[in-house]
Each structure stands twice: as C-alpha cells, then as structure tokens.
Amino acid sequence: MKKAIAFLAILIVLCTNAIAQNQESFGGTGMSVRVGKHGVSVAGVIPNSPAYHAGLQAGDIIVSAGGTELSSVEPEKQVALLRGKEGTIANLIIERDGKQIAISAKRTEIAVQQLESETILNWYGKSEGLTAEEINFLASQKTADGYEILGVMQNGLPISSDAENLNAKAIQQISLKQPEENRAENKVISSNAWQLGFADRKTISFSLVNSTNAKISVLNSKGATVWQKNLGKLPPGANNIDWSGANLPVGSYHIMLEADGKALAYKFDLR
C-alpha cells in the first residue's frame, strides 16, 4: 500500500495534480516530483527545460522553496510553492549527496498534453514495441500551436531518448511556450488540402483540392528529412511525383506535403 501511495504521488512536470487529462498549462520549471510528508524529491527532469539548465537532477531532495521548508507544509502547499507565475524565479535549496545546494530556475509556461493510445495506434499501426524516437516524432506533430516540444513522459517520468519496447499507455507530451518573436511554423498543421493516394520507392501519388504551390518531403521515423522537392504550382486532382527511395532502408516513413500554407503528414511503409 505504501508503494502504491508513493507512485500516485508523482506529479508531472512540476506539479500537475495527476496525469494530465487533455491538456493543462501552468507556470513551472520542467521536472516531475514526488511529494510527501517528508518533503519533495525530484523523480525526473525534462531535457532542455529550465530545471535541466539550472542543474536539477533526478534524486535531488528539494529542502525548501522560496524560503519555506517543504517538509513543514502539506503536499498541496508544496505544490503551490513549486509552481508559480510564468517569468518568476523558483529559489530552491536542494540536498544532493549529503550536501545542500542553492539553485534558482526561472518558471515558464509549460503544457502537458495527453498523447492518446488511439492516436499512437492510428499513426504507427501498433500500440506496443514503440521506440522513444517514434513517440517523440509523433508528439512533435501534435504539439499545440505556440509551443515547442520538450519531451515525452510515461506515468509521470521522462522517457529516455534510447528507450525501446514502449507501449502506448499513459503517454504525455511536454511542451514549452514559445516567445512571440521566436514562434515558427515548424509543426504539421491539419489540412484537408490534399489526400495521399499511394507511395512506393519510385512514385508518390496524391490528390489536391485546389491548384496550389506545393512542397513534398519524406521523413524518417526520427522526423529527419530524407528527401524533399519543391513542386511549384500543381493542378487540382490527381498528381504523380517521381522520387528516389531505392537506397532507403526498410521501415516506416511519413510523406508531408505543404500546400496553401498548411501541411499534412501521412505514414507509409517502405519494404
């Protein structure tokens, strides 16, 4: 029973009050923690988050936040002390290897979004035997507008970049709000402007709703572009594009066509 309580005490990305539902955003630093009557311990740190850059590590014990000793307050108060308004500073005293260290991290707006099992299944055609590369790539395509993907968690803990044999249960994607001046159109936006017909190693067939300028890309499971071509202005209806996939290894890929300022990616398999 004690182990179950400890597991349920994991709070995703600096204190959401449970595994996120559809999406929640809040001011935090980007770590998952375990809270309890004896204080707060860091369960995991999201790469490239404020907590990561401040030097926080899994296993650190957070002794105090903002001058308040965390073991002296209830878990709900511990949560409130760790969270805060975007742009404010979390001044923490942590214990590591028997020594106390002062660490400050600037809170930013973070979004926790559930990556549904059905979404993963529809994208990859499987819900088990997944790699971190596959999950991270899908999460990057599902990130909310105005945010950039930081990483993915499962059951409240960060998934390592080389993780394999993952299942689709309890996956959350963690995103960081982009500053207005740095926001880029770097994610795939849903569009009904085109529909994939078929694809093999020589030809990609698709249909366009309207005549438009278009660019087509083939991405591997990591999201890296392995082939790309600006197509110029294409007519509406069926289009066939010659491409060279002869030297690519067998596996899952995505075709992304950008048209009318939007884009949509379809999965296909090279055999």
C-alpha positions as CSV (number, residue, x, y, z in Angstrom):
1,M,0.0,0.0,0.0
2,K,2.8,2.4,0.8
3,K,4.4,1.7,-2.6
4,A,1.1,2.5,-4.3
5,I,0.8,5.8,-2.4
6,A,4.4,6.7,-3.4
7,F,3.7,6.0,-7.0
8,L,0.5,8.1,-7.0
9,A,2.4,11.0,-5.5
10,I,4.3,11.5,-8.8
11,L,3.4,14.9,-10.1
12,I,4.0,15.5,-13.8
13,V,6.3,18.4,-14.8
14,L,6.5,20.4,-11.6
15,C,3.2,19.7,-10.1
16,T,0.2,18.9,-12.1
17,N,-2.2,17.3,-9.7
18,A,-2.4,14.0,-11.6
19,I,-1.6,12.6,-15.0
20,A,-2.7,15.4,-17.3
21,Q,-6.1,15.0,-19.0
22,N,-6.3,16.5,-22.5
23,Q,-4.0,19.5,-21.9
24,E,-3.0,21.6,-19.0
25,S,-0.7,24.6,-19.0
26,F,0.9,26.2,-15.9
27,G,4.0,28.1,-14.7
28,G,6.7,25.6,-13.9
29,T,10.3,24.6,-14.4
30,G,10.0,21.2,-16.1
31,M,10.5,18.4,-13.6
32,S,8.4,15.6,-12.2
33,V,8.5,15.3,-8.4
34,R,7.2,13.1,-5.6
35,V,5.6,14.9,-2.7
36,G,5.0,13.6,0.8
37,K,5.1,14.5,4.5
38,H,8.9,14.3,4.5
39,G,9.3,16.7,1.7
40,V,9.8,16.6,-2.1
41,S,12.1,14.5,-4.3
42,V,12.9,15.0,-7.9
43,A,11.7,12.0,-9.9
44,G,12.8,13.2,-13.4
45,V,13.9,16.3,-15.3
46,I,12.7,17.2,-18.8
47,P,15.7,17.8,-21.2
48,N,16.2,21.5,-22.2
49,S,13.7,22.7,-19.6
50,P,14.5,25.5,-17.1
51,A,15.1,22.8,-14.4
52,Y,17.5,21.0,-16.7
53,H,19.5,24.1,-17.4
54,A,19.6,25.1,-13.7
55,G,21.3,21.7,-13.0
56,L,18.5,19.9,-11.2
57,Q,18.8,16.1,-11.3
58,A,16.7,13.1,-10.6
59,G,17.2,12.0,-7.0
60,D,17.7,15.6,-5.7
61,I,15.7,16.4,-2.5
62,I,14.1,19.8,-2.5
63,V,14.5,21.0,1.0
64,S,12.9,24.5,0.6
65,A,11.3,26.7,-2.0
66,G,11.1,30.5,-1.6
67,G,12.5,30.2,1.9
68,T,9.8,27.8,3.1
69,E,10.9,24.4,4.4
70,L,8.8,21.9,2.4
71,S,8.7,19.2,5.0
72,S,6.9,21.6,7.3
73,V,3.8,22.1,5.0
74,E,1.2,19.8,3.5
75,P,1.7,18.3,0.0
76,E,-0.8,20.7,-1.5
77,K,1.2,23.6,-0.2
78,Q,4.4,22.1,-1.5
79,V,2.8,22.1,-5.0
80,A,1.8,25.7,-4.7
81,L,5.3,26.7,-3.6
82,L,7.0,25.0,-6.5
83,R,4.6,26.3,-9.1
84,G,4.3,29.9,-9.9
85,K,3.6,32.6,-12.4
86,E,5.5,32.5,-15.7
87,G,8.6,34.6,-15.5
88,T,9.1,34.3,-11.7
89,I,12.1,32.7,-10.1
90,A,11.9,29.4,-8.1
91,N,14.6,29.8,-5.5
92,L,15.3,26.3,-4.2
93,I,17.6,24.6,-1.7
94,I,18.3,21.0,-2.6
95,E,20.1,18.2,-1.0
96,R,22.4,16.1,-3.1
97,D,25.0,13.5,-1.8
98,G,24.6,14.9,1.7
99,K,25.3,18.5,0.7
100,Q,22.9,21.4,0.4
101,I,23.0,23.5,-2.8
102,A,21.1,26.7,-3.7
103,I,19.5,26.5,-7.2
104,S,17.4,29.1,-9.0
105,A,15.2,28.4,-12.0
106,K,13.0,30.7,-14.0
107,R,9.5,29.4,-14.3
108,T,8.0,29.3,-17.8
109,E,4.6,28.3,-19.2
110,I,4.6,24.5,-19.8
111,A,1.8,22.4,-21.4
112,V,1.2,18.8,-20.5
113,Q,-0.9,17.1,-23.2
114,Q,-2.1,13.5,-23.2
115,L,-1.0,11.6,-26.3
116,E,-3.8,9.2,-26.6
117,S,-3.2,5.4,-27.2
118,E,-5.6,5.5,-30.2
119,T,-3.7,8.4,-31.8
120,I,-0.4,6.4,-31.5
121,L,-2.1,3.3,-32.8
122,N,-3.6,5.1,-35.8
123,W,-0.3,6.8,-36.6
124,Y,2.1,3.7,-36.4
125,G,-0.4,0.9,-36.7
126,K,0.8,-0.6,-33.3
127,S,0.5,0.2,-29.6
128,E,3.4,-1.8,-28.3
129,G,7.0,-2.2,-29.3
130,L,7.4,1.5,-29.8
131,T,10.6,3.4,-29.6
132,A,11.3,6.8,-28.0
133,E,12.1,8.2,-31.4
134,E,8.7,7.2,-32.8
135,I,6.9,8.6,-29.8
136,N,8.8,11.9,-29.8
137,F,8.3,12.3,-33.6
138,L,4.5,11.9,-33.2
139,A,4.4,14.2,-30.2
140,S,6.3,16.9,-32.2
141,Q,3.5,16.8,-34.8
142,K,0.7,17.0,-32.2
143,T,2.2,19.9,-30.2
144,A,-0.2,22.8,-29.5
145,D,0.2,26.0,-31.5
146,G,2.6,28.4,-29.8
147,Y,4.5,25.7,-28.0
148,E,7.7,23.7,-28.8
149,I,8.1,20.1,-27.8
150,L,10.4,19.4,-24.8
151,G,10.0,15.7,-24.5
152,V,7.7,12.9,-23.6
153,M,6.8,11.2,-20.3
154,Q,5.2,7.9,-19.4
155,N,3.5,7.6,-16.0
156,G,5.0,10.9,-14.9
157,L,8.6,10.0,-15.7
158,P,10.7,11.2,-18.7
159,I,11.3,8.6,-21.4
160,S,15.0,8.3,-22.2
161,S,15.9,9.0,-25.8
162,D,17.1,5.5,-26.5
163,A,14.1,3.7,-24.9
164,E,12.6,0.8,-26.8
165,N,9.6,-1.6,-26.4
166,L,7.3,1.1,-25.1
167,N,3.6,0.7,-25.0
168,A,1.1,3.5,-25.8
169,K,-0.4,3.7,-22.3
170,A,-0.1,6.9,-20.1
171,I,2.0,8.9,-22.6
172,Q,2.2,12.7,-22.1
173,Q,4.0,15.2,-24.3
174,I,5.6,18.1,-22.6
175,S,5.8,21.5,-24.4
176,L,7.3,24.8,-23.6
177,K,5.6,28.1,-24.6
178,Q,7.5,29.8,-27.4
179,P,8.2,33.6,-27.1
180,E,6.2,35.5,-29.6
181,E,9.3,36.6,-31.5
182,N,10.6,33.0,-31.8
183,R,7.4,31.3,-32.9
184,A,7.9,29.4,-36.1
185,E,5.6,27.5,-38.3
186,N,7.5,24.3,-37.6
187,K,4.8,21.8,-36.9
188,V,2.4,19.9,-39.2
189,I,-1.0,21.6,-39.2
190,S,-4.1,19.6,-40.1
191,S,-5.3,20.3,-43.6
192,N,-7.8,18.9,-46.0
193,A,-6.0,20.4,-48.9
194,W,-4.7,17.1,-50.1
195,Q,-5.1,13.3,-49.8
196,L,-2.4,10.6,-50.3
197,G,-3.1,8.0,-52.9
198,F,-0.2,5.6,-52.8
199,A,3.6,5.6,-52.4
200,D,6.3,3.2,-53.3
201,R,10.1,3.6,-53.8
202,K,9.6,5.4,-57.2
203,T,6.3,7.2,-57.1
204,I,4.1,9.2,-54.8
205,S,0.5,9.8,-55.8
206,F,-1.8,12.3,-54.2
207,S,-4.8,14.4,-54.9
208,L,-5.1,18.2,-54.4
209,V,-8.4,20.0,-53.7
210,N,-7.2,23.3,-55.4
211,S,-4.4,24.4,-57.7
212,T,-1.6,25.5,-55.4
213,N,2.1,25.8,-54.9
214,A,3.4,22.8,-53.0
215,K,6.4,21.2,-51.5
216,I,6.8,17.5,-50.7
217,S,9.0,15.9,-48.1
218,V,9.7,12.3,-47.0
219,L,10.6,12.0,-43.3
220,N,12.0,9.0,-41.4
221,S,10.8,7.8,-38.0
222,K,13.0,10.3,-36.3
223,G,11.4,13.2,-38.1
224,A,14.6,13.8,-40.3
225,T,14.0,14.8,-43.9
226,V,15.4,12.1,-46.2
227,W,14.1,13.6,-49.5
228,Q,12.4,16.8,-50.4
229,K,11.3,18.7,-53.6
230,N,9.6,22.0,-54.3
231,L,6.9,21.1,-56.8
232,G,5.8,24.6,-57.9
233,K,2.2,25.2,-58.8
234,L,0.2,22.0,-59.3
235,P,-3.3,21.4,-60.8
236,P,-6.2,20.2,-58.7
237,G,-7.0,16.5,-58.8
238,A,-4.6,13.5,-59.1
239,N,-0.8,14.2,-59.2
240,N,2.1,11.7,-59.5
241,I,5.6,12.6,-58.4
242,D,8.7,10.7,-59.2
243,W,11.2,10.3,-56.4
244,S,14.1,8.1,-55.4
245,G,13.7,5.9,-52.4
246,A,15.7,3.0,-53.7
247,N,18.6,3.4,-51.2
248,L,16.4,4.0,-48.1
249,P,16.2,1.2,-45.5
250,V,13.0,-0.8,-44.9
251,G,10.8,0.9,-42.3
252,S,8.1,3.4,-41.6
253,Y,8.3,6.9,-43.1
254,H,6.0,9.9,-43.5
255,I,5.1,11.9,-46.5
256,M,4.5,15.6,-45.8
257,L,3.0,17.9,-48.4
258,E,2.9,21.6,-47.7
259,A,0.2,23.4,-49.6
260,D,-1.8,26.6,-49.1
261,G,0.4,27.5,-46.1
262,K,-0.5,24.3,-44.3
263,A,0.8,20.7,-44.2
264,L,-0.3,17.2,-43.5
265,A,1.8,14.1,-43.0
266,Y,0.8,10.6,-43.9
267,K,2.5,7.4,-42.7
268,F,3.7,4.8,-45.3
269,D,6.0,1.8,-45.1
270,L,8.9,1.1,-47.4
271,R,9.5,-2.6,-47.9
